[in-house]
Each structure stands twice: as C-alpha cells, then as structure tokens.
C-alpha cells in the first residue's frame, strides 16, 4: 500500500488535550529546592545561517533522589513538556526510567520503573484528543509498550512471533543466564518507532533481527522488511526510523547505523534510495523540510529539503578524543568534556519552534538544548 502527502508527525504531536495534571498514578512531583535552574545562555554556537544554534548543555537536571543512568531518548508533547528515558540499572528496580520536565526545564514527575535495565525508545503520539507515550525496552526487557502521559500502561507486547524469525520462547522467556541468551539475530531487541496517520506504526528491531516491523493501530503484526546485510534493503543495526513526508510520496527512512547510512523505503517496504555521508546515525526527526539525525560519533547532522548534509559540531580532532580507547570518554569523568561539543548523541528531537533537544549515550546522562538563532 502506498500513501502520499502524509502530514509531518514529529516527536511533539498536535492534539487538544493537556498534561496539566502534574501528579497521577506513577507520577512524582519534584521539589524545586533540589533542582537547579538551567542556564539560559551559553554564548556557544554551532552551525551557521538558518541552521545556527546556541548550545546549552545540561538543560535539565534531576532531583537529588534520582540519578541519570545512560540517557537514551527524548520526546516533546504538544504543550512543550520534555520526556526523557534512560537505560536504567536493573539492580535498581524501584528507580524510574522516564522523567518529565516543563518547558522551562524544571522537573515535574518520574515513572516507568518497569523499563529499568533496558529503557530505550520514546515517542509522543496524539490520538484523537489524547496523547500517549510509546516506549521500547531492549536488553532483557524485549518489549514495546503504550503508556498514558502519566505512565499508566495501555498495552505491552513482546516479540511478534508471526514474523517467523525469532527463537521459540522469545515472547515468553524472562530469565537469562548471560547476554548471549538475549543478543542476536533470532532475538527481539526493539529500538524506535515511526507512526502512520491511520494509527499504525513501524517498529525497528535495531539490535535483534535487524528488521523493520509494521503493525496496525491495535498493535497487531502485519509485515516486515530488511534483515542483516550490507546491500541496499538490508541493515546492520537499523536503530532509528521516521516517516519522511517531504516528497510527494511519504517514505520510511531508516538510520542504518553500523552501515553508516540512511535508507528510504516505500510504505510497503520496497527500497527507494540509499544515502551515505554519516558515521553512526542513530535516529531521525523532522521539522518542516529538515531532517535531524543525531550521530553517535560526536555530531548532529541535518538534511535540508534538497538532502544536503549540514553537520553541527563537526570536529575531527575532538572526535579522535571522544572515540579513543573504545569511546572511554562517554564512561569517564565530565572534566574531559568541552562545553558546546557533543560526546555521543543517541537521540534528538525538534521542539515546536525549531529548537532541538539532544540526549547523549553517556554514563552520567546529559540532555542539551540547541536554541535556534
């Protein structure tokens, strides 16, 4: 099936509901005495012209009772509230994995401890007059779920066994001796979503079968495409994806991370084109005619409407330092970081006004805001 002229669905979606309620089931109100007010100006800029941004690192901080445990993804709702998911430490099962901040960067609430030890993908989607969070859990979690904005579970699913590629117990096994039992091409390790206007969605099995699965609006499995390989139409770590609505025919664009490229497909999974020029593209978002691609290799890349590459923060010398000793900097002390420079961008999303939020895959966690100049 081919659909054309799909509207742009960004990580902050239009809807008429609000999240004015700051505390609900699983929600915890923050104490402002334990939260620093984020800086509003840094004087540090990246990019140029219409793609120039002021970089403000550590835009949000957590109350003292919580800690970042490798930040992974960010999403923004229609009211400008920012949602952040971290991977989380499975040894801390009562610690939340999802955090919510108001438009000024102040902590509002936290929930989602069921994603501790594997929190990964996070998207906000408007459905009628409501908004929902869609979440993926990899590592031992092997799950994808739909939540309310207060963290109440609508549904949660495991591996789509109808795809015919997974181990016999992939959707039921919960006890694992070591990583070899949940890491491989016959396992389910979902990473991110892309949404269709009919309520259906695509789901990337970015660390497992290297497939893109399609589901209907009820989360029923429909089809898959991809698989492991270097050739067009195949993947090595299809980590992020998006519905690119900039052309006459809307297409699925996939961040084929380990193959260092983006690939575009029709909505029924037929390969359309491949584009290089990336190092480790991790995810994709869209604002008007611009695509946003966080690259794990210390930069943010944007594609304008002509698909010309614009790199934010590109610095080969800095990249050498970041990637030295198997990316030790992302595990090491913050004293080695440089303000305004990226370490390991894992996800990025646009705000309503074109500002950008960036989540970096670093042990201490970091959320930066790029203010559009």
Secondary structure by P-SEA (a helix, b strand, c coil): ccccccccccccccccccccccccccbbbbbccccccccccccccccccccbbbbbccccccccccccccccbbbbcccbbbbbbccccccccccccbbbbcccccccccccccccccccbbbbbbcccbbbbbbbbcccccccccccccccccccccccccccccccccccccccccccccccccbbbbccccccccccbbbbccccccbbbbbcccccccccccccccccccccccccccccccccbbbbbbccccccbbbbbccccccccccccccccccccccccbbbbbbcccbbbbbccccbbbbccccaaaaaaaacccccccccccccccccccccccccccccccbbbbbbbcccbbbbbbbcc
